[in-house]
Amino acid sequence: MATVSSAPLGLWQWGRRKIADAILDLGDLSLFASHILAGMRRRSSYNTLLPISFSVGVRSIPVVMITGAFIGMVLAVQAYAEFASLGLATRLGQIINISVVRELGPVLAAVMLAGRVGSAMAAELATMRITEQIDALACLGANPVHYLGTPRFLACVLLIPLLTILANFMGVLGGALICIDVYHVEAHHYWENTRGYVGMWDLMTGLIKPICFGAAIAVICCHRGFYSEAGAEGVGRAATRAFVLSFIAVLVLDFFLAMLLNRLYDYLWPQASHFF
Amino acid sequence: MSEAPAVLDPIISLQQVTMQFGTQRVLHAIDLDVQRGQTLGVIGESGCGKTVLLKLIIGLLRPTVGRVIFDGRNLEKLSEAQLTQQRLRFGFLFQGAALFDSLSVYDNVAFGLRAQGRKSEADITDIVRNRLQEVGLPPSVLNKKPAELSGGMKKRVGLARALALDPEVMLYDEPTTGLDPIMTDVINELMLQTRRQRPITSIIVTHEMKTINKVADRVVMFYPLSRLKTGEPQVLFDGTPEQLRECADPRVRQFIEGEARDRLQELARQA
């Protein structure tokens, strides 16, 4: 009487159920995101913004700097041999820095922050769920999504772009360090090619992406934490799923944003080159 | 021994309430009225839906079937803002106290008052100190974090936090679980004191028969749905603590006497 048993499903039915579950999850996530955005109108949502921003932003600085630096350095190491063999070593500045600024900096910084910040947020909220702190918030007159989700969303959207700028800066420095000091590429040509090919549009696209990545990471990780299953296993699963889904979301968003921004560039400047 | 309050009208009414999570049904066709000023004890085995009952009453969960009426209002018909306003008339002491880990004791107890936004910080400070004094905690705990407190202290801070908003209804979810016998009786005394000092309706979910005998003036016993026969009501007993002690139902007797009997063999067969 208390439970309804289900017969084993065939592959087709299993697939249909999985697709239906995924669509339901996406709808649930969208509703959750709308609640988070609605919380931005309430003053109480900003009470914890500063400490959360410190945790998301300031505490991520060392790992973001390391990530950025090594992105640039590895790119330089991998690209030098090929470019030097073609006599194009001085072009390395253009290749490394445009890759860092437009793609690798934003994407790898977002992935690293999904792991550091996102899974920590999911674990924290999941722990609050299983210890009934989220229910306690509701009982004391606070809206848990506005109180917990909105400041985390704002911190990610505002700070992940700033952290990406830091990652990009370290990537540029790291690449320059390897090319100029280790491989003895002519510094003047290295920086002249960088200046000639990395423009405002590249910098701008490199900042639009982290805003979207930050929003996705915050919504996904807060959602996973809020709706965690019971027990320590539930907390662990919430943190893991939060990272995996955030990682996939970053890759998918990166693809579509790259297509959209390239189309936009072609529309705005159909005959333009990268010299501003 | 507890005192029977004057019977007025039901402040809380559950009408044919059924609660199901996915394929798991926890409560089935529950009809339960709680009179204003009454102290209702809810007992039953683990998994029979006692905590779910409390969460339905305060609107944290919505019933799959049926209605939950609070002070004449159907909770399901209220908007989120209206439901939040009604929730502020409750105080809830959670099983693990559910204190906010990142906040101090002071900030925990002040949380609801600050969320309401109607009192100055000076007034809030007075209320916090008075509530902590009421539950027997000294001012030295004000700046401590929950992780620095013992189990009994956490429960008392949780009680102070719940009482800070002057609720009309107090919900206690296993308030003495995990506490030593002396602290258990301290919590029992605090529940009695709370009732003496203010006109309050209380619902206490507990396994402790000592708490029931000391604090409750009415007892309801739930039984797990999975162990009921078809057509049997889920509420096995509804009466006074004295009637509970005289009840002849073997399932009630097994619970209040705390005897395993053939339960171990049943569990082994299920495994």
Interface residues (C-beta under 8 A of the other chain):
Chain A: M1 A2 T3 V4 S5 S6 S44 P51 M128 T131 E132 Q133 D135 A136 L137 A138 C139 L140 G141 A142 N143
Chain B: T23 Q24 R25 V26 H28 K55 I58 L60 E80 T84 R87 L88 F90 G91 F92 F94 Q95 G96 A98 L99 F100 D101 S102 F111 G112 A115 Q116 R161 A162 L165 P224 L225 S226 L228 T230
